[in-house]
Amino acid sequence: MMKCIYTGNFNDSHKKRRKLMGSAKEKALISVIDKGIAPSVFTRREANEIMVEGDVLPAHIPSSKSVRQAKSKTILSTRLHDDPIIGLGIYKRSDGYGEAIQDIGFDKFFLHFWSDLQIKIYRDSYTKMQPVTISFDATGGVCKKIKRYDNQLSGAIFLYEGVMNLFGESFRVLSMLSEQHDNVSIFLWLKRWLRHDVKPPKVTESDQSLPLMSGIVQAFTQYNSLEKYLEVCFLILSSNIKPKIPTCFVRNDINHFIHLITQWPPLKKAKHFSNKELFSRSMGLLVYSTSMSEAEQILEAMFIVAFSPSDDKIIDTNEFTPCHKSREFLREKIRGSSMTLFNNQFNEKNIERLNTFDIGIYEKEIEEFNCLRSFKEWTKSIANRCKINIENIKGIGDNAQFEIELETYIVNAMKLFPCW
């Protein structure tokens, strides 16, 4: 057994640090690049192995700055070209995974990519799964903005993906990185994919993004716009005119739909949580409605409750107000429906997690979006009828759910009623 004693000024601060090189550099790069450990965390872990609180950082332990610089230089050295777009072009012509790159756009930037194997799997599963459903979503923050030759940065680049459930597993069918987020860019992406001799899906799901829905309609249905698609859906449900059934049905994800409702200003600012819950769950009932008449009953009840300033029994009578009856009708419908699917959506923490895009931008888009002979006009007529029916009715009590501002939000939301 050997006992060693340190003597001298070994605990003094070093004026210079050792250069990060050799095996120490290799160890650091493996940690921060391969294992994804942050440089500051790597430095702290190295220090914890040999130091106690109050010790001076030894010269051989690299600073987080030097580790970060080494990581950056190593990553840059692996690039095929300083310009990432040119690098993608070189990669496309190389062996390996380059064959998955289909199209590259310079300014504005876009990248379409899917492999031959993905195409083959989709074709094989098309006849085995009914109906074939693809879910589309756009995600920001997955890659940095591109620095162009004039040192200007590109716009935000989003990752667009089409995913289907294949035998209980998620299977990515097609993907796109795009600096532009309009329906034309999305339509071009989907049309390029269809040129690979694949059939469009029978059902699509999205997060209620209007550009995404519009691009899907133009690419996968026989109609040239989302407005025309909704007009046809209205005619099918409300008249004896029977146009051709759309070749692909466009649906919206219920989670995002309920989230958007909970972000309506009148509900978000409501003093009582019961107001938010009643109207949100009532809108959820419309998702389960199986006919126009059933949806009309629910809308009438919602408008009567929202438009009525008074509640309880009618003055000088023993009869309850339409507001009271409508509220009880909605509560009974909610109790008797499969609303358990929505229970998690009314948890405040879950609502915050779903906050993927600006509600103000969405409301502006939906307000500008119109089509003749639409569900909006139908809903507006129901609202006007309810106003007339309750105009001269006064109850003995105040209505806690009096939210007349909700009319605009409900009417605008009903534009996309067949997509829920």
FENJO-V553568 format. One record per helix or strand of 2 or more residues. SS is the DSSP state (alpha for helix, beta for strand). FROM is the first residue (numbers start at 1). TO is the last residue. If there is no record, write none. Layout:
SS;FROM;TO / SS;FROM;TO
This chain:
alpha;22;34 / alpha;39;50 / alpha;64;77 / alpha;84;92 / alpha;97;100 / beta;101;105 / beta;110;113 / alpha;116;126 / beta;133;140 / beta;158;166 / beta;169;178 / alpha;183;194 / beta;203;206 / alpha;210;220 / alpha;226;238 / beta;249;252 / alpha;254;262 / alpha;265;268 / alpha;273;288 / alpha;292;307 / beta;310;314 / alpha;322;336 / alpha;339;346 / alpha;348;353 / alpha;359;368 / alpha;375;389 / beta;395;398 / alpha;406;419
